[in-house]
Structures are given as C-alpha cells and as structure tokens.
C-alpha cells in the first residue's frame, strides 16, 4: 500500500510526501527481509531523489535496487548449475556401479570354472557366488534408490523453478500491465489529452481490469501463503445459503456483462463447519471459473445435498466443458502453471483450482468435476456438517 501511494504522489510531483511514504514502506520491507519490496521501494526512492536533484542519494538507492535484482538472476544461474552438477554426479556414480558389477560378474564366472575341479572348491565358490550376488543386488538397489531420489529432486527443482517463473509472470504481466494502463489513462486526463466525458467510456473496462487484478492478487497471496506456511484453519458453523448468496452478489456484475443467469437452490438448513474465508474463496473461485467458461446468455445453478456427515455443494454450468485430457490435469500441481482463456478472452492465473483443492482438503472434504466437452461442467466439493 505504501509503495502504491508513493508512486501516486510521485506522479502528482509531491516528492516530499512520496519520499516519506516510500521510506516508511522500505523500513517495513527491510524489517521483514522482503527483497522484492526493498527493490521496488529503492527504485521509487531513486526516481524521487533524481527528481529532487539529490544525485548522490539517488545513485545509492539505484545501486541498492540493482544489487537485489542482480542477485535474483544469480540465484537462477546457481540453481541451473546445481542441476548440472547433480546430473554429472549421477552419471559418474552409475558408470562406477556398472564397472563394479562387471568386475563382480567376471570374478563369479572364474570361480564357477574352478568349481569343476573339486567338490570343496565348488562349495567354496558357491558360497562366494551367493555372497557376490547379494552384494550386486544390494548395489543395484542402492543405484535404484539413488536414481529415484535424484529424479524426485530434479522434479522438485523443476517445479520450483517453473512456479517461480509463473509468479514473476503473474506479477509482471497480469498485475503490472493493467496498473500501467490505468496510470497512463489517468495521466491523459491529468494532461488534458482526453475529456472527462470521454473517460466515462473507459469505466467498464477499468472496472473489469481492477476486479481481475483484485481476484488475481487475492489468489496469488493465498497460494503463496499456503506454500510458505500452510493454511491456518479457523473453523466455525457457517450457513451455506448465506455465504453462497454473498459470493453470487460479489460476482453478479461479471455475470451480468455476459447475460449469464446465476441461480442458487441451496437449502436454507445447510449448515457446515469450516473456515469462513476459505469456504468463500472456494465458492468464488469455482463460480468465477464457471462464468469465465460459460458463453453469453448461459446459466449457472448452485445446489447442495446432504450425504452422510457432509454437505456436497455443486456448481453446474452449460459452458464449453472440458476434454478428458484437460479434466485429468485438473487439481494437480503442474496445472497451476496452465490457464485457458474464457469465452470472452478472460485471462486467469491457473492457481484458482489448485487453491480450491488445498482449501477443501484442509477443511476435511474432497473436490471433483464431471464434464463433457461442449456440454458444460459441474464442480462439486464436500464440507463436514455443522457441529
């Protein structure tokens, strides 16, 4: 917030206020050791002091900004170097084990030939062969275990790198691009390049951009929090109908823009026991997903039914549906790195469904989907009944 306000005052050329806000934000970022925040605020302070002709101080902040951004690039190179080193180590170790195996087999064959000359030697060689076979089996097992461990670490490192790239992509494109567009539009109004009446024509587009940024940022923050610390559960009794109606109200404008009818058939008696914020985020992500992939004039229906000690909530749409290949990839870690465009070219980050799965399971439930390509989709999840 302080970073955003500092940028705004910088645009307004109120450099003193902008500098106070940026310094306050920098103090918080340094206390939390938040490198990305320190880099952003250092860049802002560089621009402010440059405008104020404080050249020495501006260069100091610019150097701080470059140091942090350069260290991020260096870290990526180190990761690649570690992967190369691990691969080389594995290949050398595999070659060495093959040599040991060949040597052991050669010795085994030699002792088998000598066993023909004497029964005593045959017994001795048999024992040695058995011992060698056991050793070879042990070596092979160790090789398989090390290969499996190396492959697992390789996958973890690959996923971590892909996740990092995805987060930077979301921040740099899905969040920064709409903000820059908004700033440029406001700058045009400030400079008198467009009239206030003309600005009203951009209001629907600005609303959609801000709403998308808010939704993306909310998902991004929740997902990042779950990766670092896991979700903190604060379960309570919750009325499903009331919570679902609140979520429908928040997304009604998105549905109205595509003339989509959203109906709720949730029973009034439906009571669940779960974390309120997580439940609301699950419903909003799934409902937003249905709106995204339902064409203009479509319909979305929400239902709930009691099954054993769980309420099953269903969100059904008559949208584009999914192919079996796409369905099989849902709710998997690598699915967070993929995202399709909606029927009106709506863009998503791909984190929504992965978040839903984590939060549903965190509250003791399960999640799934039934769909056919061209015939819509029904997402369903279960939550324990209220205490």
Helices and strands as residue ranges (DSSP letters): H 2-11, H 15-32, H 35-51, H 55-114, G 115-117, H 119-169, I 170-175, H 176-190, H 196-199, G 200-202, H 203-228, E 235-239, H 240-257, E 261-264, E 271-275, H 276-292, E 299-307, E 310-317, H 324-329, G 333-337, H 352-362, E 367-371, E 377-384
